Amino acid sequence: MRILPLSLYALAESGIFAVEFFVRLQLLIYYTDVLKIESYLASIAAGAALVWDAFVDPYVGTLSDTFKSRWGNRKPFLVAGAVLIIPSLFWIFAPYTAAGTVAIFVQLLLSNLLLNTGITLVTVPHAAISAELSKDAAVRVRIFAARLLFANFGLILGLVIPAAFMGSGRSTGTAPYEVFSQIALVMGVICFAAVIVCVLSLKTTHSEQQKSAERSFLNDLKLAARNRFFVALFIAGFLAYIAVAINSTLARFYYDHFLKLNEDELALVLIVFILVWSFSVVLWVTLADKFGKDLPATVGIVGLGFMTIFSYPFFPEGKLAGPIAAAVLGGIFTGCILLFDSYVADAADIDSAKSGQNRDGLYFGLWKFGIKASRGVAVALSGMLLWAIGYQAGVTPDETVKFRIALLFGPAVGSIFVLSGLVFYFSAAKARRAATAT
């Protein structure tokens, strides 16, 4: 596949990940420290919206498999989602605050629901397209590598743009509420532009429904549930993304309170992580070509877990060397995620080989469902864990609470990564080999 069409296709990932990373990194601490909402209320609202919205993903996937229009079966969903993201993101960071805590809670719930619905309309059909661009395993790994590269570019945008606005806001004395609403508007427009460019670059494709077999959402779900490889992969991915979401949700709490890094130092750590993660795709593509995908994927996720367990609680306050080293190692290990995403296309191929029907959208919808559901669980869990260890909104934590934050950020998250790797290797990989051998 040529570089330019692949790049334009993957560009949509930049916009989506810029928005998601901005929300994931800033939402909870914005509501607790700026709007003075208790962490458990903010996390419940955000988490509930994610979990509810996650159930839409498989349906959107199935609908995009069979949808018919003059613009094809996937493109209309991408455009609708891009349009919805702008106002919903702005609402999240510009709620009407005069009505009190309950009104803010309701607004956060509704705005998150709309935002994640918009993201679903983009990400599920967009991911399904990746499985349709090529059936060659080596090419697919490279397609997902390109998606990861552009996603990481989006992460950088989601980090650098808010940091620039916040720095400017501090120098001009602009209220944080106004700064965050400006950031939200800019991020929404960037996401819209990236998705529209992607849509314009794609060829129009139409659904190919089987006339001999009536498709229904429930029947498709039942068939996917019988795919043993996908079920095991889903469980492993669910665990891994719980760890990822807890890590990203607690990042500001860990770096602000335990390490006491300023905005510029935090930005440096995260940029190093993202850059190393981006360059690591070359390593993981090479390893997959040489050893297959199963062993590198397992080593990557388990290695990430052990690195997380034995590093973060032991870094000294105010020092950058430890976090930078962890960012380098973490970036290398995290690159293995492109292999896990490519497995979803493999699971859809196993189904298609047996049934003769295209369910790419369904499988990627279920995968996105797992990611969002795990993120919703993790966001809600993070807020409750912060409350349980004694963290109070607007109050500087004492040394005991700071160390408990580090334990959550390190050993707790790392243990979940290790468990995910073990589930993948001893269950998912085994089921995949059995399915492809028959």
N, C-alpha and C positions, 0 to 999 in steps of 0.2 A: 504494500500500500504506500502511495506517495506521501511525502512529508507534509505538503501544504494541505491537502484534503483532511489528513489525519489531525493536523494542528487545528484547523478551523472547527472540526468536529469536537475535539477535546477542549476547545476554548470555553465552552459552556461550563465546564467544571470549575474554571477560575472564578466566574461570577458567583456560582452557588457556594463554593467553599469560602470565598471571601465573606459572604453574608453569614454562613453558618459559624465560621470561626469567630467572627466579631460577636455574634450573639452568645456563643458558648463561653467565650472568654470574659465578656463584660456584663452579661445580663444579671447574674446573681449578685455580683458585687455592686452594680449600679443600683439595684433595688434595695439592697441592705444598707449600703453606705451613703448613697445620695438621697434616695426616697425614704430611707429609714423604715423599710418593711422588714419584719422578722424573716430570717433566712428560710424557715420551714414553710412559711406562706408563699414566698416567692418560688421556692423549689417545687412545691406542690402544684402551683398554677402552671409553671413551665413543664413540669413532668407530666401532668395530666393531659395537657394539650398534645404532647409528643406521643404518649401512649394511645390516646384516642385517634390521632391522625395516622398512626402507624397502621391501623386496621384498614385505612383507605388504600394503602400502597398496593396490596395484591389485586384489589378490584380495579384500580387504575391500570395496573399491568395487564390484566386480562382484557380490559376494555380497549387498550391500545393495540392488543394483538388482533382484535376483530373489528375495530372501528373503521368506518368507510367515509371518506370525504374526497373532494377534488384535490385537496392538499396532501392526501395520503393518510395513513393510520397513526403516525406518531407526531408529526409536526404540529397539529392543532393543540395538542396537550402542552407542548413546550412553550408556545406563544401565550396561551392562557395562564400558565404558571408564572411566566416572566412578568406579565401585567399585574398579577395579584401580589407579587412580592413587594413592590415599591410601597404601597400604602400600608400594608400590614407591618412591615419592618419599621416604618416611621411611627406608627401607633404604639409599638412596643416601647420605644424610647421617648415618646412624647405623650404619655397618658395624661388625662385630666386628673389633677391631683387634689383639687379643692374639696372633692366629695368625701375624702377620707380613705382609710385603709381598705375597707370592703370593696369600694368602687375601683380602687387601683388593682386589687386582686382579680376582680371580674374582668377588667380591661386587659390585664396581662394574660389571663386565660384565653379570652376571645382573640386577641391579636396574635398570640402564639399559634392558636388553632388555624387562623387564616394564613399566617406565614408558612407553616409547615404543610398546609394543603397546597399552596403555591409551589413550594419546593418539591413536593411529591409529583405534581403535574409535569415538572421538568425532569427530575432525576430518574424516575422509573422508565419512561419511554426512552430517554437518552441512553440509559444503561442497556436497555434491550437492543438498541441500534448497534451497540458494540458487538453483540453476539452475531449480528447479521452482516457485519462488514466483512467477516472472513470466518471460514470453518477450520482453517489451518491452526493447529495448536501454537506453533511458534509465532505466527503472525498475531494471534490473539494476545499472547503475553506482551507483545510490543504495543498493541492497541491499549491495553490496560496500563502499560508503562507510560504511554503518552497521556492518558487520563490522569495518572498520578502526578506527572510533571506539571500539568496545567492546574491540577487541584492544589498543588503546593505553591504555585505562583499565586493562586487565590488566597492561600493562607498568609502569604507575605503581604498581600494587599490588605487582608483583614487585620493584620497587625500594624503595618506601617501607617496606613491612612488614619485610623483612630488615634495612634500615638502622635501623629503630626497635628491633628485637630486639638487633642488634649493639651499638647505643649503650647500651641498657639493660644488656646483658651486661658491657660494659666498666665501667660505673659500679658494678655489683654484684660484679664479680670472677668472674662465671660463666665456666667454661671454654668456649672456642669450640666444642668438640665438642658440648656440651650445647645451646648456643645454636642451632647449625645444625640439630640434630635437632628442636628446638621450632619453628623456622621452617618446616621441611619439613612437619611435621604440620599447622600452621595453613594453609599454602598448599594442601595436599591437600584439606582440608575446604572451603576457599573454592571450589576448582575443582569439587568434587563438588556443592556447593549451586548454583553457577551453571549447571551442565549439567542438573541435575534441574529447575530452574525453566524452562529452555528446553524440555525434553521435555514438561513439563506444559502449556506454552503452545501446542504444535504440534497441528495436526489429524492424525489418523491416516490415513496413506496406504498403499496397498497396491501391490505390484509389478504391472506389466502385461506379463506375458510373452507373446511372440508364439507362438501354438500352431503356426504354420506353419513356424517356424524354430527348430531346436534350438540353444539358447545354450550355449556352452562358453567357459571362461576363455581358452583358447589362441586360439580363433577371434576372440574379442573383441579380444585383444591384437594379432592380425594386422591386423584392420580399423583399429585405432587407429594402427598403424605406417604404414598407407597414407594417413593424413590428413597431408598435407604441411605444412599450416599448424601443426598441433599439434606435429609433430616439430621444426620450426624454433623454435616458441615454447618448447618444452621445453628445447632447447639454450640459448637465450637466458636462460631462467629458471634453469637449472642453473648457468650462469656467475654470474649476479647473486647467487644465494643462497650460492654459495661465498664471494663477496666479503663478503656480509652476515655469514656465520658466522665467517669469519676476523676481521672487525672486532669482533664482539661477544665472541669468545673472547679476543682480545688487549686488549680495552678496559681491564680492570683492570691489566694489565701496563704499558700505555702511561700511564694516568693515575696509577698508583701510583709507577712508577719513573722515567718520563721527565719528566712534569709535576709529580710529587710533590704531587698534590691529596689532601686528606683525604676522609673518607667524606661529609661534608656538602657539600663543594665538588663532588665527583663526582655526588652526588645532584642538586644544582642543575643541573649541565650536562645530565644525562640527562632531568630533568623538563622543562627548557626544550625539549630536542629532541622529546620525546614530545608536549608540548602544541602546539608549532608543527606537528609532523607531523599531529596530530589536526585542527587548524584548517585545514590545507592541503587537506583533502578538498573543501572548498567550491571552492577554486581549480581543482582537477583535474576536478571534476564540471562546472564552468562551461566550462573549456577543451575538455572532451570534447563538450559540447553544441554548442560553437561551431565547433570545428575537426575533430571526429571524434577517435578515440582514438589513432591511429597516431603523429601528429606530437608531441602532448604526451607520450606514453609515451617516445618516443625522446629528446626534449629532457630529460625528467626524469632518466632513467638515465645519460645521457652527462654531463649537468650535475653530477650527484652524483659521477661519477668524477673529473672535472677538479677539483672543489672538494676532494675527498679528497687528490688528488695534490699540490696546491699549497698545502696549509694545515698539516696536522698535524706534519710534521717541523720546522716553523719557529716554533712557538709557544714562548715563553720559559717556563722553569721557574717554577712557583708562581703564574702569572698566569692569571686567569679570562677576560679579555676575548676572547682568541683562541678558546678552546674554546666560549664562549657564542655568538660569531659563527658558528662552524662548526656549532653545534647548530641555530641558526636556519636557515641555508642548507641544511644537511643535512636538517632536518625538512621544509622546503618541497619539496626534490627527491624525498625518499623517499615523499612522498604519492602519487607516480605509481604505486606498487605496486598500488593498487586497480584501476587499468586493466589491469594484467597479469593479475590474478586473474579479472577479468571476461572476458578472452579465452578462458579455459578453458571457460566456458559456451558461448561462441561456437563453439569447436571441437567441442563435443559436439552443438551444433545442426546443424553441417555434416554430421556423421556421421548424426544422426537423420533429416535431410532425405533422405539417400541410402538408408539402410537401413530406415527406419521403426521403429527400435527405440531405446529409452531406454538410453543408456550414460553418463548423467551421473556415476554413482558410479565407473565405470571411469576416466573422464577425470580426475576430481578425485583419484582414487586414484593415478593415474600422476603427476599434478602434485605430490601430496604425496610420492610416492616420490622424485621429483627433488629436492624440497626437503630431505628427510631424507638422501638419498644424498649430496647436495652438502654438507650440514652435517656428515655423518660424515667425508667426505673432508677437509673444512676443519678439523674438530677434530683429526683425526689429523695433518694437515699442520701445523697451528699448533704443536702440541707438538713435532713434529720440527724445525720451523723455529726454535723457541725453543732447542732443544738444539743445533742447528747453529750458531746465532749466539753460543753460549757461555753461555746462561742456565742457571744451576744452581739446583735447588730448595733453598730455605732460605738462599741466599747473596745478599747485596745486589749487584746488577750494577754493573760499572764504567761509565764514561762511554761507552766504545765500544759496549758491549752495549746500553745505554740508547738510543743513537742508532739502532742497528740495529732495535730494537723499533719506534721511530718510523717507520723506513722501511718496515717490514712493515705497520704500521697505516695509513700514508698512501699512498705511491706504489704499493706492491704491490697493495693492495686497490683503489685507484682505477683502476688499469689494467684490472683485471678487469671493473669496472663499465662502462668505456668499450667494451671488447670486447663485452660483453653487449648494449649499445645498438646497436652496429653490426650484430651478428648479427640482432637483432630487426628493425631497419629494412630491411635489404637482403635478408632472407630470409623471416622470419615474416610481416611486414606484406604483403610482395609475394605470398606464397602465400595469405594470407587474401583479398586483393582478387581473386585469380584464382579462388578457390573460390566466393566469393559472386557472382561475375559469371556463372558457368555455371549 
